Amino acid sequence: MASDSFDTPISDEEKANIASNFIVHAPPGEFNEVLNDVRVLLQNDSILKGASAASFAKYNMEQFLPVKLNDSDDVVVISKYGQTEDGRFVDPFLGRSFKLDHLRKEATDIQDYEMDSKVEPYRKAIQSAVRGYIKSYYPHGAFSVYANSDTTVAICIEDHQYQPKNYWNGRWKSEWAITIPEGGNTAAVNGNMKVQVHYYEDGNVQLVTSKEHEDELPISNEKGFADKLIKLIGNIEADYQTSISENYNNMSDTTFKALRRQLPITRAKVDWNQILSYKIGKELKNA
């Protein structure tokens, strides 16, 4: 029965689903490599085409893909918060929308977009505060601040380092949803921070860690509120980054050492210069 199940051909739909799963889980900075490998495995571009459109878009939004429009100094972070109902994306810096080629990562068909949310004054103030924060703490960072409704502002932050020559790539992303109820006195602050690093020299190791945070802030004038908000976010993100560093420093002294035997079963270190004097060395010599 087991052999029969392995002999059953996989349908094209199942192949497309498997290909899509590989693509959306590509490590940061390695999308093209994974896509090329999937293409080689499938040996069928029509199946890949059927799996690609939705998976490319999902990957770019989940990874907070930074996209630079040709006529702007700002970089737009692609996310679900900036997607319109017709599948376009918003440039909140200049009040525009555009189509995105998810494979080439290029913006086209740029049009004016009306930013008419009731929280737009708060969004602008928060955008200004986040700009200074990114400049100070995320050297390669990008951000976008969106008004998702008449009561909610969303902040998307992305920073990455791609070091393929050193066999590692990594990305930081954080998203913050701030609910500012009309006529209310307190705003709800909900955040999620995520770190993903892939190291692949002589191995394949991934770090994926995330943390959620909930808080509240008293509502005041737009600038005062934005300044308090970015101070809160800065403290939370700094604490999280510090905790990750401390955790891995502790792991190197405890967990990683426990994964291997410090001495062989003989309780003595192996003298590799005298390896032939050991039984295993003699066996290797005679092999």
Disulfide bonds with the S-S distance in Angstrom:
none
